[in-house]
Structure formats: C-alpha cells, structure tokens
Amino acid sequence: MKKIILVDSSPRRAGNSSAIVDMLANDLAGEDVLAFHMRDHDCRPCLACAACQDRETQTCVQKDDVAALLPAIEACDAIAIASPIYNQQINSQAKLLIERLYPFFHIGRKNMSNTAKFGKKAALVCSCWGSPRDVTERYCAWTVEGLSQMGAEHFRSLVFDQIPEAGAVLGRADYLARLHELAAWLKADA
Ligand SMILES: Cc1cc2nc3c(=O)[nH]c(=O)nc-3n(C[C@H](O)[C@H](O)[C@H](O)COP(=O)(O)O)c2cc1C
C-alpha cells in the first residue's frame, strides 16, 4: 500500500482542483491516501526564521496544519498537487505549501534535501482558462521539479486548459483519461 498525499490548493470548494483530487482519491482507493484541501486548513506562509535549517529532520516552529503535515510529506511515496493557474502561475496557496518545504532544505546533501526517503513521486496538475498551453506546460514541468527538496525524483505535470468554470474538468473525457493514467502512475512502484 502506497502513502499518497493529494493537495487541493483552490479556494473553490467545487472547483476543478477539488474535482481532480476527488477523482484521484477515488482511483487510489485501497492506498493510504491523505487528501489535503488547503482551504479547510490553517496554512500560514514561511516565516523565514531559519529555525528549521541544518537539522537532521524536518521541524518548523509554526503550529499550523502545514507543520503538522511535514511528517506525512517525509513518509509519503507520492504527492500530487492540484492548483489553479492564477496570473500565469500556480496560485498563492500552492506556492505557500512548496515554500513550507524549507525544513527539507539542506545544501550539503543529495538534491539539497535532508530527507531520509528519496525516490518519491511528485505530480502537479494545473487547471486554467486560456494561458498559452506550451508556456504553461513548461512552467508546470519546471515547478514540479522543485519538489526534489522533499525527496521526489520522479515527476509528472499536467495542464488542463479551457476549463474556467468550477468543475468543468468533469466534462472533459480527455482530461479524465489523463487523470486515470496519473493515478496508475502514482500507485505504481517507482
Ligand atoms: C485571480 C485569478 C487569476 C487567474 N489567472 C488565470 C491565468 O493567468 N490564466 C488562465 O488561463 N486562467 C486564469 N484564471 C482562471 C482559473 O485558472 C480557472 O478558472 C481554473 O479552472 C480555476 O481552478 P479551480 O476551479 O480549481 O479553482 C484565473 C482565475 C483567478 C480567480
């Protein structure tokens, strides 16, 4: 059984990112899945206090739900983040989560990570309206590789465009097929 974290960074309760996480969770039934809808949690930005640096394990001085998630991020086999595109980039909430991976940063270690568990998988699924698809795909492929900081070494990214309305992803059979493929990849052995 694989430990898989699914993050929904959208503020829209019935939005596309929410539907994407629900669908992945459905496909991943039987795995150890943690679905984290950021809008339902206390998620604060990094304080840049650096108290987490030069440590063997991932600790954060903050007492919020992102700090509480760090042990699960260390122990997981895979993580998938579903984010809307806002102003050509992942939204602030998704960026906040990635910045809170600073406790994993260790400059002298492999991949600059203090993780005890390399080989994780990381996926980023972005929903948007009309941003140029080629640029957005390159941006998302580059962004997801930043998750090497938490021990990810295998990456996938998907861009679903032309779905501005909440939940519109559910009407796109082509996108749903790609999500089924992503779920199969997330639970497969690396
Ligand atoms: C503040 C804001 C900025 C946005 N910026 C972009 C953008 O730059 N490019 C784009 O294609 N869509 C943009 N959109 C549209 C969203 O990406 C789109 O509605 C997406 O499906 C939302 O995902 P969600 O349903 O998971 O919240 C923006 C939406 C908002 C609210």
The ligand as a Tripos MOL2 file, in Angstrom:
@<TRIPOS>MOLECULE
LIG
   31    33     1     0     0
SMALL
NO_CHARGES

@<TRIPOS>ATOM
      1 C1         -7.2790   35.5370   -9.6820 C.3       1 LIG1
      2 C2         -7.4040   34.6250  -10.8710 C.ar      1 LIG1
      3 C3         -6.4200   34.6440  -11.8180 C.ar      1 LIG1
      4 C4         -6.4970   33.7950  -12.9270 C.ar      1 LIG1
      5 N1         -5.4880   33.8340  -13.8300 N.ar      1 LIG1
      6 C5         -5.5380   32.9920  -14.8930 C.ar      1 LIG1
      7 C6         -4.4890   32.9910  -15.8460 C.ar      1 LIG1
      8 O1         -3.4940   33.7190  -15.7490 O.2       1 LIG1
      9 N2         -4.5900   32.1330  -16.9010 N.ar      1 LIG1
     10 C7         -5.6670   31.3080  -17.0840 C.ar      1 LIG1
     11 O2         -5.6900   30.5740  -18.0630 O.2       1 LIG1
     12 N3         -6.6750   31.2780  -16.1740 N.ar      1 LIG1
     13 C8         -6.6300   32.0880  -15.0950 C.ar      1 LIG1
     14 N4         -7.6380   32.0620  -14.1740 N.ar      1 LIG1
     15 C9         -8.7410   31.0720  -14.3310 C.3       1 LIG1
     16 C10        -8.5080   29.8040  -13.4690 C.3       1 LIG1
     17 O3         -7.2210   29.2620  -13.6580 O.3       1 LIG1
     18 C11        -9.5300   28.7310  -13.8210 C.3       1 LIG1
     19 O4        -10.8350   29.2280  -13.5240 O.3       1 LIG1
     20 C12        -9.2960   27.4240  -13.1150 C.3       1 LIG1
     21 O5        -10.1270   26.4290  -13.6700 O.3       1 LIG1
     22 C13        -9.5730   27.5280  -11.6210 C.3       1 LIG1
     23 O6         -9.3070   26.2880  -10.9940 O.3       1 LIG1
     24 P1        -10.1960   25.8110   -9.7340 P.3       1 LIG1
     25 O7        -11.5880   25.5260  -10.2860 O.co2     1 LIG1
     26 O8         -9.5150   24.5870   -9.2390 O.co2     1 LIG1
     27 O9        -10.2020   26.9090   -8.7460 O.co2     1 LIG1
     28 C14        -7.5900   32.9070  -13.0760 C.ar      1 LIG1
     29 C15        -8.5930   32.8980  -12.0790 C.ar      1 LIG1
     30 C16        -8.4980   33.7480  -10.9990 C.ar      1 LIG1
     31 C17        -9.5760   33.7100   -9.9390 C.3       1 LIG1
@<TRIPOS>BOND
     1     1     2 1
     2     2     3 ar
     3     2    30 ar
     4     3     4 ar
     5     4     5 ar
     6     4    28 ar
     7     5     6 ar
     8     6     7 ar
     9     6    13 1
    10     7     8 2
    11     7     9 ar
    12     9    10 ar
    13    10    11 2
    14    10    12 ar
    15    12    13 ar
    16    13    14 ar
    17    14    15 1
    18    14    28 ar
    19    15    16 1
    20    16    17 1
    21    16    18 1
    22    18    19 1
    23    18    20 1
    24    20    21 1
    25    20    22 1
    26    22    23 1
    27    23    24 1
    28    24    25 2
    29    24    26 1
    30    24    27 1
    31    28    29 ar
    32    29    30 ar
    33    30    31 1
@<TRIPOS>SUBSTRUCTURE
     1 LIG1         1 GROUP 0 **** ****
